[in-house]
Amino acid sequence: MMRPTSSGIEVYLYREPVDMRKSVNGLAILVEAGLQLNPFSTHLFAFTNRGRDKIKILYWESSGFVLWYKRLEQARFIWPKDDATVVSLSGQQLNWLLDGYDINRLKPHDKLSYSAVS
């Protein structure tokens, strides 16, 4: 399993739902304009959709942007409720979020097992 996290990395959440048709340029603009942060930094920037079943993570890797995407089949991501304008997580907290944990309660998603796509 490949994850865009490592120890010591800082992760910033975009609090509002995002149209998941946005790609690198649109998300980088949200980082600059919405979070007022530098998308070319070493940080990760996480976005989710209104239904909270998709997540995109944008980060700069020395010579270009990387866009990581996950779609849940049944569950929802539990986006932290925080009144701060900019919400930050540690790499470990992002891993918990991706695993389906409500990072405020540490309760995971149910594991699913499929044998075919259709």
N, C-alpha and C positions, 0 to 999 in steps of 0.2 A: 504494500500500500504506500503510495507516494503522497506525502503531505507537504505543503509549503510552510512548514514550521521548524523552528529549531530553538534551542534554549537561548535566552537573551534577546530574542527578537520582540519587537513591540508591534502590536496589531491594533489598528484603528477601525472601529465599526462606523459605517454610515448608517445613521439611525432610521432614516425614512426608507420606505420601500422603493425599489428601483426597477425600472423597466428592464427585464433581463435581455432585451434585444440590444442593449448598450454593450459596446465592446471596449477595447482598450482606450481609445480617444475619449469617448463619452464618460467612462468611469474616471479617467485621469482628470478630466475637467471637474467632475464632482469632488474629487479630492482637493483640487486647488480652490474651487469656488465655495464648496459646501463645508469642507473641513478646515480650509485655509492651511493646508499642509502641502509639502512638496512631494509629488508622486514619484520623483526620481530619488527619494531617500531610500534607506535600507529597510523601511517599515513595510508591513503588509496592510492592505486596505480591504475590508470585507463588506460585501453588499448582499442584501437579500431582496426577494420580491414580496409583493403584498400577501401572497398565500403562505409565505415562509417555508416553502418546500424546495427552494433553490437558493444556492449561495454561490457568489463569485468572489474570488480573491485576486486582487491585482498587486503586483510588485515589480520593481525594477531589478534586473539582474545584470549588472555590469555593462551590457551592450544592447539591452532591449527589455521590453515589458514581457511579463509572463502573466497569463490569465488562467486561473484555476477555477473549475466549475464542478459543483456537485448538485444532483437532483435526487430528492427523496421520493420514494414510491408511495409511502403511506403516511409517515409521520411529518412533523413540522419542526423547523429549527426554533428553539426558544431564544429569541433575541432578548438580551438583557434589558431590563427596564431601568433607565438611568436618566435623570433630568439634565445631566451635563450636556453641553453642546458637542463635545468630543468625548467619545467613550473609548477607552483603551483597554486591551487585554494582554496578558502574557501569551507566549507561544503555547504553554500548557493549557491555559484557559480556552484558547482557540481549538486545540485538539479535543477538549471536552465538549465544546459547542458542536464540532463536526461529528463527534460520536453520539450526539443527541442528548447530551446532558443539559438540563436547565442549570446553568452554572451558579444560580442562586440556591438551588436545592440539591444538586448533584444526583439527578435521577435520569437514566439514559433512555433512548428509544428502544423499542423491542427489536430484536434481530430478526431479519427476514431471510428466507432461503427460497430461491427460484431455480428451476431446471431449464426453462426456455423463456424466450422473449415473448412469443405469441401463444 
